[in-house]
Amino acid sequence: MSDKQKFQALSAPKGVPDYVPPVSPKFLAVREAFTNQAHLAGYQHIELPIFEDTTLFARGVGESTDVVSKEMYTFADRGERSVTLRPEGTAGVMRAVIEHNLDRGQLPIKLNYAGPFFRYERPQAGRYRQLQQVGIEAIGIDDPALDAEVIAVADRSYRSLGLSQFRLELTSLGDANCRPAYREKLQEFLFKLPLDEETRQRAELNPLRVLDDKRPEVQEMTADAPLMLDHLDAGCREHFETVTGLLDDMGVPYVINPRMVRGLDYYTKTCFEFVHDGLGAQSGIGGGGRYDGLMGQLGGQDLSGIGYGLGVDRTLLALEAEGVDLSSLGVDRRVDVYGVALGAAAKKAMAGLVNQLRGAGISTDMAYGDRGLKGAMKGADRAQARFALVLGDQELANGSVAVKNLAEHSQEDVALAQVQEYLAQALA
């Protein structure tokens, strides 16, 4: 039996995407653009554990949600403790805020996170079992101006990439004062319908979840269901109207969607989703909302909060659907400078020069192997370098290097002692 027959080629787990060149630079560009917008608004980085105590998500996300009941990767560790790969970020952020007493300082606490999250879903385009998100959370103050800020930062994050064919859908889910009465009205309506047993149980636990059912027959049955937006109390209505007024002032376009239900139980008041119709069934590219009461539910102070999670994977698909060119972000350029050495002595000198340039913060690579000038310059083209440095015996003897401007197709001999300064000015 041959080695090839012994060892079968391995592949990534089902539903877990690899990002490799030339796509991976675009992935990084999206993630960095999202993170940059969060930092511009004063949100500081928080690094969360990949897995947490299962109770955190059961209590924080809601046992009636599909995320908890069907989609979590839960297992017992070697100490027989039940742990879960994080399916979302907000519960973990709240746990960290409580544990590290961040809520004892100045409010609101403004935090930003990024990374992979895990849900056991049926894989399809835009729906992965390992999904990548960038999120922010603003915790500690119930101010509609904060809601508007969070939504505006998300909107600007997408637009900073050149994405335009999306829409912001907005609603209010009320709060602990007005939702109980609405819950009774909705359950009264739902229990008159011929629901299957599983859906009826969901209606008992959290009737809003039934309005989120994507099955056409359920959507048809619930078409005339009472809506939370029509049953807000005066305080929640004023809050929502202030949020929409601020968004109008900021020039952030939105549409009111009174039937919108987010997939997590902790949302209250302002709730929103960004939708892109170019993605087919998986059209949501990000969203979030306010979650007053979540911190108290997790054992902390009874402080309010609002945040979002933006999908990096789906945003990449949306950019592709719109044909957005990310070249202005430098995603095609591997390095700015590419060194070509002709001969052993020149290669030794070039290795030192490349190391020097990297130390000065100039992205640099060089040709390896014994390729000639023509073959080595193909490497510079593939790297999308702006400049190529050609060093041979003659240049070495003269103490210089040929600097080729690849965009302008020009060349200039520069003293080796001056090449770092030359390139720094040329790349500025």
C-alpha positions in Angstrom: 0.0 0.0 0.0 1.4 3.4 -1.0 1.7 6.4 1.3 -0.9 8.1 -0.8 -3.3 5.2 -0.1 -2.5 5.2 3.6 -3.1 8.9 4.3 -6.3 10.4 2.9 -6.2 14.2 2.3 -7.7 16.2 5.1 -10.1 19.1 4.7 -11.6 21.8 6.9 -14.7 20.8 9.0 -18.0 21.1 7.3 -19.3 24.7 7.4 -16.0 26.2 8.5 -14.5 28.4 5.8 -10.8 28.9 5.1 -9.6 32.4 4.1 -6.5 32.1 1.9 -4.8 34.5 -0.5 -6.1 36.3 -2.5 -9.3 36.4 -0.5 -7.7 36.6 3.0 -6.5 40.2 2.5 -10.1 41.2 1.7 -11.2 39.4 4.9 -8.6 41.4 6.9 -9.6 44.7 5.2 -13.3 44.2 6.2 -12.4 43.2 9.8 -10.0 46.1 10.2 -12.5 48.6 8.7 -15.1 47.5 11.2 -12.7 47.7 14.1 -11.3 51.1 12.9 -14.8 52.6 13.0 -15.4 51.3 16.5 -12.1 52.8 17.7 -12.9 56.1 16.1 -16.1 56.2 18.2 -14.1 55.5 21.4 -14.7 51.8 21.8 -11.8 49.9 23.4 -10.8 46.4 22.6 -11.8 43.4 24.7 -10.5 39.9 24.1 -13.0 37.2 25.0 -12.5 33.5 25.7 -13.4 31.2 22.9 -15.4 29.0 25.3 -17.4 29.8 28.4 -19.5 28.1 31.1 -22.6 26.8 29.3 -24.8 28.5 32.0 -23.7 31.9 30.7 -25.4 31.4 27.4 -28.4 29.5 28.6 -29.2 32.3 31.1 -28.0 35.2 29.0 -29.1 34.3 25.4 -32.3 32.5 26.4 -33.3 28.8 26.4 -36.1 29.3 24.0 -33.8 30.5 21.2 -32.6 28.2 18.5 -29.0 29.3 19.4 -29.3 27.7 22.8 -31.7 24.9 22.1 -30.3 23.6 18.8 -27.1 25.3 17.7 -24.5 25.5 20.5 -21.3 23.4 20.5 -21.5 22.2 24.1 -19.2 19.6 25.7 -17.8 18.4 29.0 -14.2 19.3 29.7 -11.8 17.0 31.5 -13.1 18.3 34.8 -16.7 17.3 33.8 -17.7 20.9 33.5 -20.1 21.8 30.8 -18.6 24.4 28.5 -19.7 25.9 25.2 -17.9 27.5 22.2 -19.2 31.0 22.2 -22.2 31.4 19.9 -22.3 35.3 20.3 -20.4 38.0 22.0 -22.7 40.1 24.2 -23.1 37.6 27.1 -19.3 37.1 27.3 -18.7 40.9 27.3 -21.3 41.3 30.1 -19.7 38.5 32.1 -16.3 40.1 31.8 -17.6 43.6 32.8 -19.2 42.1 35.9 -16.1 40.0 36.8 -13.6 42.7 36.4 -15.8 45.5 37.9 -15.6 47.6 34.8 -19.1 48.9 35.7 -17.7 50.6 38.8 -16.0 53.3 36.7 -17.1 55.9 34.2 -20.2 55.1 32.3 -21.0 54.1 29.6 -18.4 51.4 29.2 -17.6 51.2 25.5 -16.0 47.9 24.3 -15.1 46.4 20.9 -14.4 42.7 20.1 -13.7 40.6 17.0 -13.2 37.0 16.2 -14.9 33.7 15.5 -18.2 32.4 16.9 -19.7 29.0 16.6 -23.2 27.7 15.8 -24.1 24.2 14.6 -26.3 25.3 11.7 -27.0 23.7 8.3 -24.2 25.1 6.2 -25.1 27.1 3.1 -23.9 30.3 1.4 -23.4 32.9 4.1 -24.3 30.5 6.9 -21.3 28.9 8.5 -20.6 26.9 11.7 -17.7 29.2 12.4 -18.7 32.7 11.7 -16.6 35.9 12.0 -18.0 39.0 13.6 -16.9 42.4 14.9 -19.0 43.9 17.6 -19.4 46.8 20.0 -21.2 47.1 23.3 -22.0 50.4 25.1 -23.0 49.5 28.7 -24.4 51.5 31.7 -26.6 54.3 30.4 -30.1 54.1 29.0 -29.8 57.0 26.5 -31.5 57.0 23.1 -28.5 59.1 21.8 -26.3 56.0 22.5 -28.7 53.8 20.5 -28.3 56.2 17.6 -24.5 56.3 17.9 -24.3 52.5 17.9 -26.5 52.3 14.8 -24.6 55.1 13.0 -21.2 53.4 13.7 -22.5 50.2 12.1 -23.9 52.1 9.1 -20.6 53.9 8.7 -18.6 50.7 9.0 -20.4 49.3 5.9 -20.2 52.5 3.9 -16.4 52.9 4.7 -15.9 49.8 2.5 -18.0 51.1 -0.4 -21.0 49.0 0.4 -24.2 50.8 -0.5 -27.0 48.4 -1.5 -28.1 47.5 2.0 -30.9 48.7 4.2 -31.3 49.3 7.9 -34.4 47.8 9.4 -35.5 49.2 12.8 -38.1 48.5 15.5 -38.7 48.6 19.2 -39.4 45.5 21.3 -40.6 47.4 24.4 -39.4 46.7 27.9 -40.4 45.0 31.1 -43.2 47.5 31.7 -45.1 47.1 28.4 -44.0 43.7 27.1 -45.9 41.5 29.6 -49.3 42.9 28.5 -48.3 42.5 24.8 -47.0 39.0 25.5 -50.5 38.0 26.8 -52.2 39.5 23.7 -49.8 37.6 21.4 -50.2 34.3 23.2 -53.9 34.7 23.2 -53.7 35.1 19.4 -51.2 32.3 18.9 -53.0 29.7 21.0 -56.0 29.9 18.7 -53.9 28.8 15.7 -53.3 25.2 14.7 -49.6 25.2 15.7 -47.5 22.1 15.8 -46.4 21.0 19.3 -42.8 22.4 19.0 -44.1 25.8 17.9 -46.7 25.8 20.6 -44.0 25.1 23.2 -42.0 28.0 21.8 -45.1 30.3 22.0 -45.3 29.4 25.7 -41.7 30.2 26.4 -41.3 33.3 24.2 -44.1 34.0 21.8 -42.0 36.6 19.9 -40.0 33.7 18.6 -43.0 32.4 16.6 -43.1 35.7 14.7 -39.5 34.9 13.7 -40.5 31.5 12.2 -39.4 31.4 8.5 -41.8 28.7 7.4 -44.3 30.1 4.9 -47.3 28.4 6.6 -46.4 29.9 10.0 -45.8 33.3 8.5 -49.3 33.1 6.8 -51.0 32.1 10.1 -49.3 35.0 12.0 -49.8 37.7 9.3 -52.4 39.4 11.5 -50.7 38.9 14.8 -50.5 41.9 17.2 -47.2 43.7 17.0 -45.1 45.1 19.8 -44.6 48.4 18.1 -48.4 49.0 18.4 -48.3 48.3 22.1 -45.4 50.4 23.4 -46.0 52.4 26.6 -45.3 56.1 26.6 -41.7 55.8 27.7 -40.7 53.2 25.1 -42.5 55.1 22.4 -40.7 58.3 23.3 -37.4 56.5 23.4 -37.9 55.0 19.9 -39.1 58.3 18.4 -36.0 60.0 19.8 -33.7 57.3 18.3 -35.4 57.7 14.8 -35.2 61.5 15.1 -31.5 61.4 15.8 -30.9 59.0 12.9 -32.8 61.4 10.7 -30.5 64.2 11.9 -27.4 62.1 11.2 -28.6 61.2 7.7 -28.7 57.5 8.5 -31.5 56.0 6.3 -33.7 53.3 7.8 -37.1 51.6 7.4 -39.4 50.6 10.2 -40.0 46.8 10.3 -42.6 46.1 13.0 -42.4 42.4 12.5 -38.6 42.1 13.1 -37.6 39.7 15.8 -33.9 39.2 16.5 -32.7 35.7 17.3 -31.7 36.3 20.9 -34.0 36.7 23.9 -32.2 39.5 25.7 -33.2 42.4 23.4 -35.4 45.3 24.6 -36.5 48.6 23.1 -34.4 49.5 20.1 -33.7 46.6 17.8 -32.1 46.7 14.3 -30.8 44.6 11.4 -28.8 45.4 8.3 -30.1 43.5 5.3 -28.6 43.0 1.9 -30.8 41.4 -0.8 -27.9 40.3 -2.9 -27.2 37.4 -0.6 -30.4 35.4 -1.1 -31.9 33.7 2.0 -29.1 34.7 4.3 -29.6 38.4 3.8 -28.7 39.7 7.3 -25.2 41.1 7.3 -25.3 42.5 10.9 -27.5 43.8 13.6 -28.1 44.3 17.3 -30.1 46.2 19.8 -30.6 47.3 23.4 -30.6 44.7 26.2 -31.7 46.3 29.4 -31.9 43.8 32.2 -29.2 41.4 30.9 -26.5 42.5 33.3 -28.8 42.0 36.3 -29.8 38.6 34.9 -26.2 37.6 34.8 -25.6 38.6 38.5 -24.4 42.2 38.0 -25.9 45.6 38.5 -29.1 46.3 36.8 -27.5 48.4 34.1 -28.7 48.9 30.5 -26.7 48.3 27.4 -26.8 48.3 23.6 -24.5 46.8 20.9 -24.2 45.1 17.6 -22.4 42.2 15.8 -21.4 42.8 12.2 -20.8 39.7 10.0 -17.4 39.7 8.3 -18.2 36.6 6.2 -21.5 37.9 4.9 -20.1 41.4 4.3 -17.5 39.9 2.0 -20.3 38.2 0.1 -22.2 41.4 -0.1 -19.1 43.3 -1.4 -18.7 40.6 -4.1 -22.4 40.8 -5.0 -22.1 44.6 -5.5 -18.8 44.2 -7.3 -17.1 46.6 -4.9 -13.4 47.0 -5.7 -11.3 47.0 -2.5 -8.0 47.8 -4.3 -7.9 51.3 -2.8 -7.5 49.6 0.5 -4.3 47.9 -0.7 -5.8 44.4 -0.5 -3.9 43.3 -3.7 -0.6 44.5 -2.6 1.5 42.0 -0.6 4.5 44.4 0.0 5.5 47.9 -1.1 9.1 47.0 -2.0 10.6 43.9 -3.7 14.3 43.1 -3.8 16.0 41.3 -6.7 19.6 40.2 -6.1 21.8 38.9 -9.0 24.7 36.8 -7.6 25.7 35.4 -4.2 27.4 38.6 -3.0 24.4 40.7 -4.0 22.0 38.3 -2.3 23.9 38.6 1.0 23.8 42.4 0.7 20.1 42.4 -0.3 19.1 40.2 2.7 20.7 42.8 5.0 19.0 45.7 3.1 15.6 44.0 3.3 15.9 43.4 7.0 16.9 47.1 7.4 13.8 48.3 5.5 11.5 46.1 7.5 13.0 47.5 10.7 12.1 50.9 9.4 8.4 49.9 8.9 8.6 49.5 5.1 6.9 46.3 3.9 9.6 44.4 1.9 10.2 41.0 0.4 12.8 39.6 -2.0 13.3 37.0 -4.6 14.6 33.6 -3.4 16.3 30.9 -5.4 18.5 31.5 -8.4 16.1 33.0 -10.8 17.3 35.5 -13.4 16.2 39.1 -13.6 13.1 38.4 -15.7 11.8 35.6 -13.5 12.5 37.5 -10.3 10.6 40.6 -11.6 7.6 38.4 -12.1 7.6 38.0 -8.3 7.6 41.7 -7.9 4.5 41.9 -10.2 2.7 39.2 -8.3 3.4 41.0 -5.0 1.9 44.2 -6.5 5.0 46.0 -5.2 5.3 49.7 -5.9 9.1 49.6 -6.1 11.7 46.9 -7.1 15.3 47.1 -5.9 17.8 45.5 -8.3 21.2 44.7 -7.0 23.9 43.1 -9.1 27.8 43.0 -9.1 28.0 46.4 -10.8 25.6 48.1 -8.4 27.4 46.5 -5.5 30.8 47.8 -6.7 29.3 51.3 -7.0 27.7 51.1 -3.6 24.2 51.7 -5.1 21.0 49.9 -6.0 18.7 50.4 -9.0 15.3 51.5 -7.7 12.5 50.7 -10.2 9.2 52.6 -9.9 6.9 49.9 -11.2 3.9 52.1 -11.7 5.7 54.8 -13.7 8.1 52.4 -15.4 11.1 54.5 -14.4 14.4 53.7 -12.8 16.9 55.6 -10.6 20.3 54.6 -9.1 20.3 55.3 -5.4 23.2 55.0 -2.9 22.8 52.0 -0.6 23.2 54.3 2.4 20.4 56.5 1.1 17.8 53.9 -0.1 15.9 53.7 3.2 15.3 57.5 3.3 14.6 57.5 -0.5 11.9 54.9 -0.2 10.4 56.4 3.0 9.8 59.7 1.2 8.6 58.0 -2.0 6.0 55.9 -0.1 4.8 58.7 2.1 
